[in-house]
């Protein structure tokens, strides 16, 4: 959820012409994406195991 929220926020800022903090916002977006990539496989495994029971 944080990844999607940050992407939306960054998009709105850019569309509104507020680009002074885009670099920082993009770094935060990359952070959330890396966290998503790291956590996604275990989340899928938990969901798969839960439905198998």
C-alpha angles and dihedrals in degrees: 000000000000090000093054093044092051092047090052092047093049092048092051092048092051093045089051090052094247098135100146093101100031093113092055091044091051091050089054090049090053090050092053091046092052090050090050092050091050095048102036099081094053091046090053091047092051091049092048093048092047092054092048092059 
